[in-house]
Amino acid sequence: MKIIFLDIDGVFNCKTTMQRHRGYIGIDPYLAFIFAKEFIDTDIKIVLSSSWRHAKQGQEEVRKQVIDFIDCTPSLPGMTVRGDEIKAWLDAHPEVEKYAIVDDDSDMLPEQMPNLFQTSWETGITTEIIEKIKKHFSNEQ
């Protein structure tokens, strides 16, 4: 199984989103489109790692505006970084062959860094990052 751990803020909304829409919107339709068109009909599954996973409404918005997902990373008690939540999910799913993390933060574990495709608050997800993710899964580094 191939998995993308997906963040929302800083990926599907960003500074450019705010400028383009004259204020904050939760999900930029353009950024959602450029991502979904590449991954919607593939064998790559999505796991929501964003804080949007904590609210049913947030999950529904991601499903409606971006892409469907098979699961969410767990919420772990105490002080944890997103990398710990991703590790817990991966530990519970040994069938995962390859994964990517799409996030604007870098609070991942050292062994996860080669799988991190970091976006920025300035631009969010870009076609260049999407191409790198596709190459990652096709083993064309």
N, C-alpha and C positions, 0 to 999 in steps of 0.2 A: 504494500500500500504506500502511496505517495501522499504527503500531507503538506499543506501550507497553513502555518499558524498566522492568523491575520489580526492585526491591530486596525483601528479605525481612525482615531484622532491623529493627525499628522501623516496619515496615509490617504484617506478619502476626504479630508478637509485640511486646509492649510491657509497660509497668508494670502496666496493667490485666489483661493476660494472666496475669502472675505472681500478682496478687492473686486472680484468678478461679480459677486452677488450683493455688494454694498452692505456687508455685515456678515455675521456668523450664520452659517447653515450647517446642519449636522453632517450631511453627506453631499458632496459635490457630484452631480450627475455625470459630468464629463469624466472625472477621475474613476468613478464606479464603472462607467462604460468601458474605458480603455483596459481596465483590469478584467472585468467579467467576460468581455468578448474573447479573451485569450484562454480563460480557464473554465468556462461554464460547461463545455462539452468535452472534457478531458477525463482521464482516469485519476486526476489529482483531486483529492478531497480537501475540504476546508475545515479547520478547527478555529473557532473564534477565541482569540486570546485577549482581546480588547476589554477594557472596563465596561464596554457596552454589553457584555455578557451578563452583567449583574442584574439587569432590568429586563423584564419580558418585552417591554416596548422597544428597548434598544435592540434586542435580538430580532424582533419583528421588522424593524427598520432595515437592518442589515440584510435580512432575507429578501425583503421587498425591493430595496434600492441597489444592492450590490450583488450578492450571490448567496445561494443556500449553503448551509454548513452542516456537517454531520455531528458536531459536538462542540463543547466549550472546555477550555482548560479549567482545572479545579481552582477554587479559592482556598488558599492554604492559610491556616491560622498563624498569627505572629508576623514578624517582619520578613517578608520574602521579596525576591525580585521576580520579574516575569519569567526569567530563565528557570527558576525553581518550579513554577507552575507548568511550564512546558515539559521539563524533565519528568515531573510526576505523571503527566499525561502520556508521555512516551514510555515510561516504565510500565504503565498499565496496558500498553498496546505494542507488544513486541513484534507484531506483524508489520510495523512500519519499516519500509526499506530505505526511504529517503525522505527528507523533509526540508522545508525552507521556512524561515521566519521573516515576515514582512512587518516592520515596525519602525517608528521614528526614534525610539529609545534604544539604548544599547545595554540595558540591564539584563544581559544574558550570561550564562555560564561560559567559561573559557572554551569548552569543547563545542559549544553551539555557535561560536563566532563565524566559522566558515559557512554556516547555513543562514546567516543573517543578511538580509537585503534591506539595508537601512534607507528609509526615506528621510526627508527633511521637512520641517515646519514651513520652510520657504515655498516648496514646490509640491509636496505630497508625492504620490506614486507617479512615476514617469514611464514613458515607453522604453527608455534605456534600462531602467530597473526591471521592468517586465521581461525584456529580452534576456537579461542576465538570469532571471529566475527560470525561464524556459530552457536556457542552455544548461543550467544547473541540473534540471531534471532529465535532460537528454544526454547528460555526461559529456557535454562539449564545453569544458571550462575555457 
